[in-house]
């Protein structure tokens, strides 16, 4: 949708909002009046592992700047804590079990509608750079795909100057495996904050410090892209969104539906449009990004979207989009099936496969943290809170009061004080499962890796 040209400034009305551009050298073009978008997607980064969300030691000056000059969302969640299913959900605006790509490494089917082709049809130039985890069929939906790393700035430089643009910039940091010496000033063990569900031992602190280093390396890329935006005079009219695809790759984080797995950093910076230093407490989900971007671009919505636009929150952060958000976990290296519903205060989890432990991803199993946990478990030195990765059987139902228990350590599903809440959350999840056609698989997929060594099992054959 093109705006009217008024001199001496350009004004465009997009999705009910007014945008002013004091410096419009090309006032009559779409690129001058329609918003651009950059979507930064971190790979395995926890929501609070950055300065913007209060970590005292992780070096993230550019992410912190995004929050300082934009809006920080404090209740943003993913539909899945698993890399490719989470990304497929984000790009389609649909829950993983509705995308045809609910399990790790499943490519997104060609017939799935994404917001990318709708942007293209609306006159946008679309490009993706960095990690690609969506399969071949989705590549053709972008104008340009750059799968080599460290080509984010070059991809931005190559855009046509006469068209509004959308950039999907996907990092490989801070995904495992980790290397020492990637920063001039690496994080130290004393910089680490160890969550209570992990043992505070030297191996854990060393592992987390290396993970922090990769977050800082990622942050540097964010800074270079922002500098290029300023060089191109595209700063004022570009909405920058930063989030992660799932939680940190540590036990009880990634591949779980606890907040340590599905809660994401989520920051929106848009000069002149989003009030600097603002915060939003409303529940939002990653499936809301697709309808939001299309609304802000002045384009129509797809009937396939299951999310809701949060565009109104950019003006009124006190508004509400959801009363509940939903998340799921399916096969990822190991067999599993979990569903969760979360309100601002409560989280309800349904575990369908109670006969298996909550093993972290295979690369986390191979980590020095998990191997230390195995030794401590054998010696009887793990606390009950740190043994959940080994506990069998698992509870069928879990309920957490997040105000009193933000780390979700005290399951109150059997507490009579919460019986009404349990019934409500159980009912809400059941209705969501019915509405979205969610089913427990008739057959169970075997593990690909050994649950204690992380080594690939010789008998496993990955299905096509």
Helices and strands as residue ranges (DSSP letters): E 10-14, E 17-21, H 30-33, E 36-42, G 51-53, H 61-69, E 71-73, E 76-77, H 83-92, H 96-99, H 115-121, E 125-130, H 136-139, E 144-146, H 152-157, E 165-170, G 189-191, H 202-231, E 238-244, H 259-262, E 267-269, E 278-280, E 284-285, H 288-296, G 311-314, E 325-329, E 338-342, E 346-351, H 362-365, H 368-378, G 384-386, E 397-401, G 416-418, H 419-436
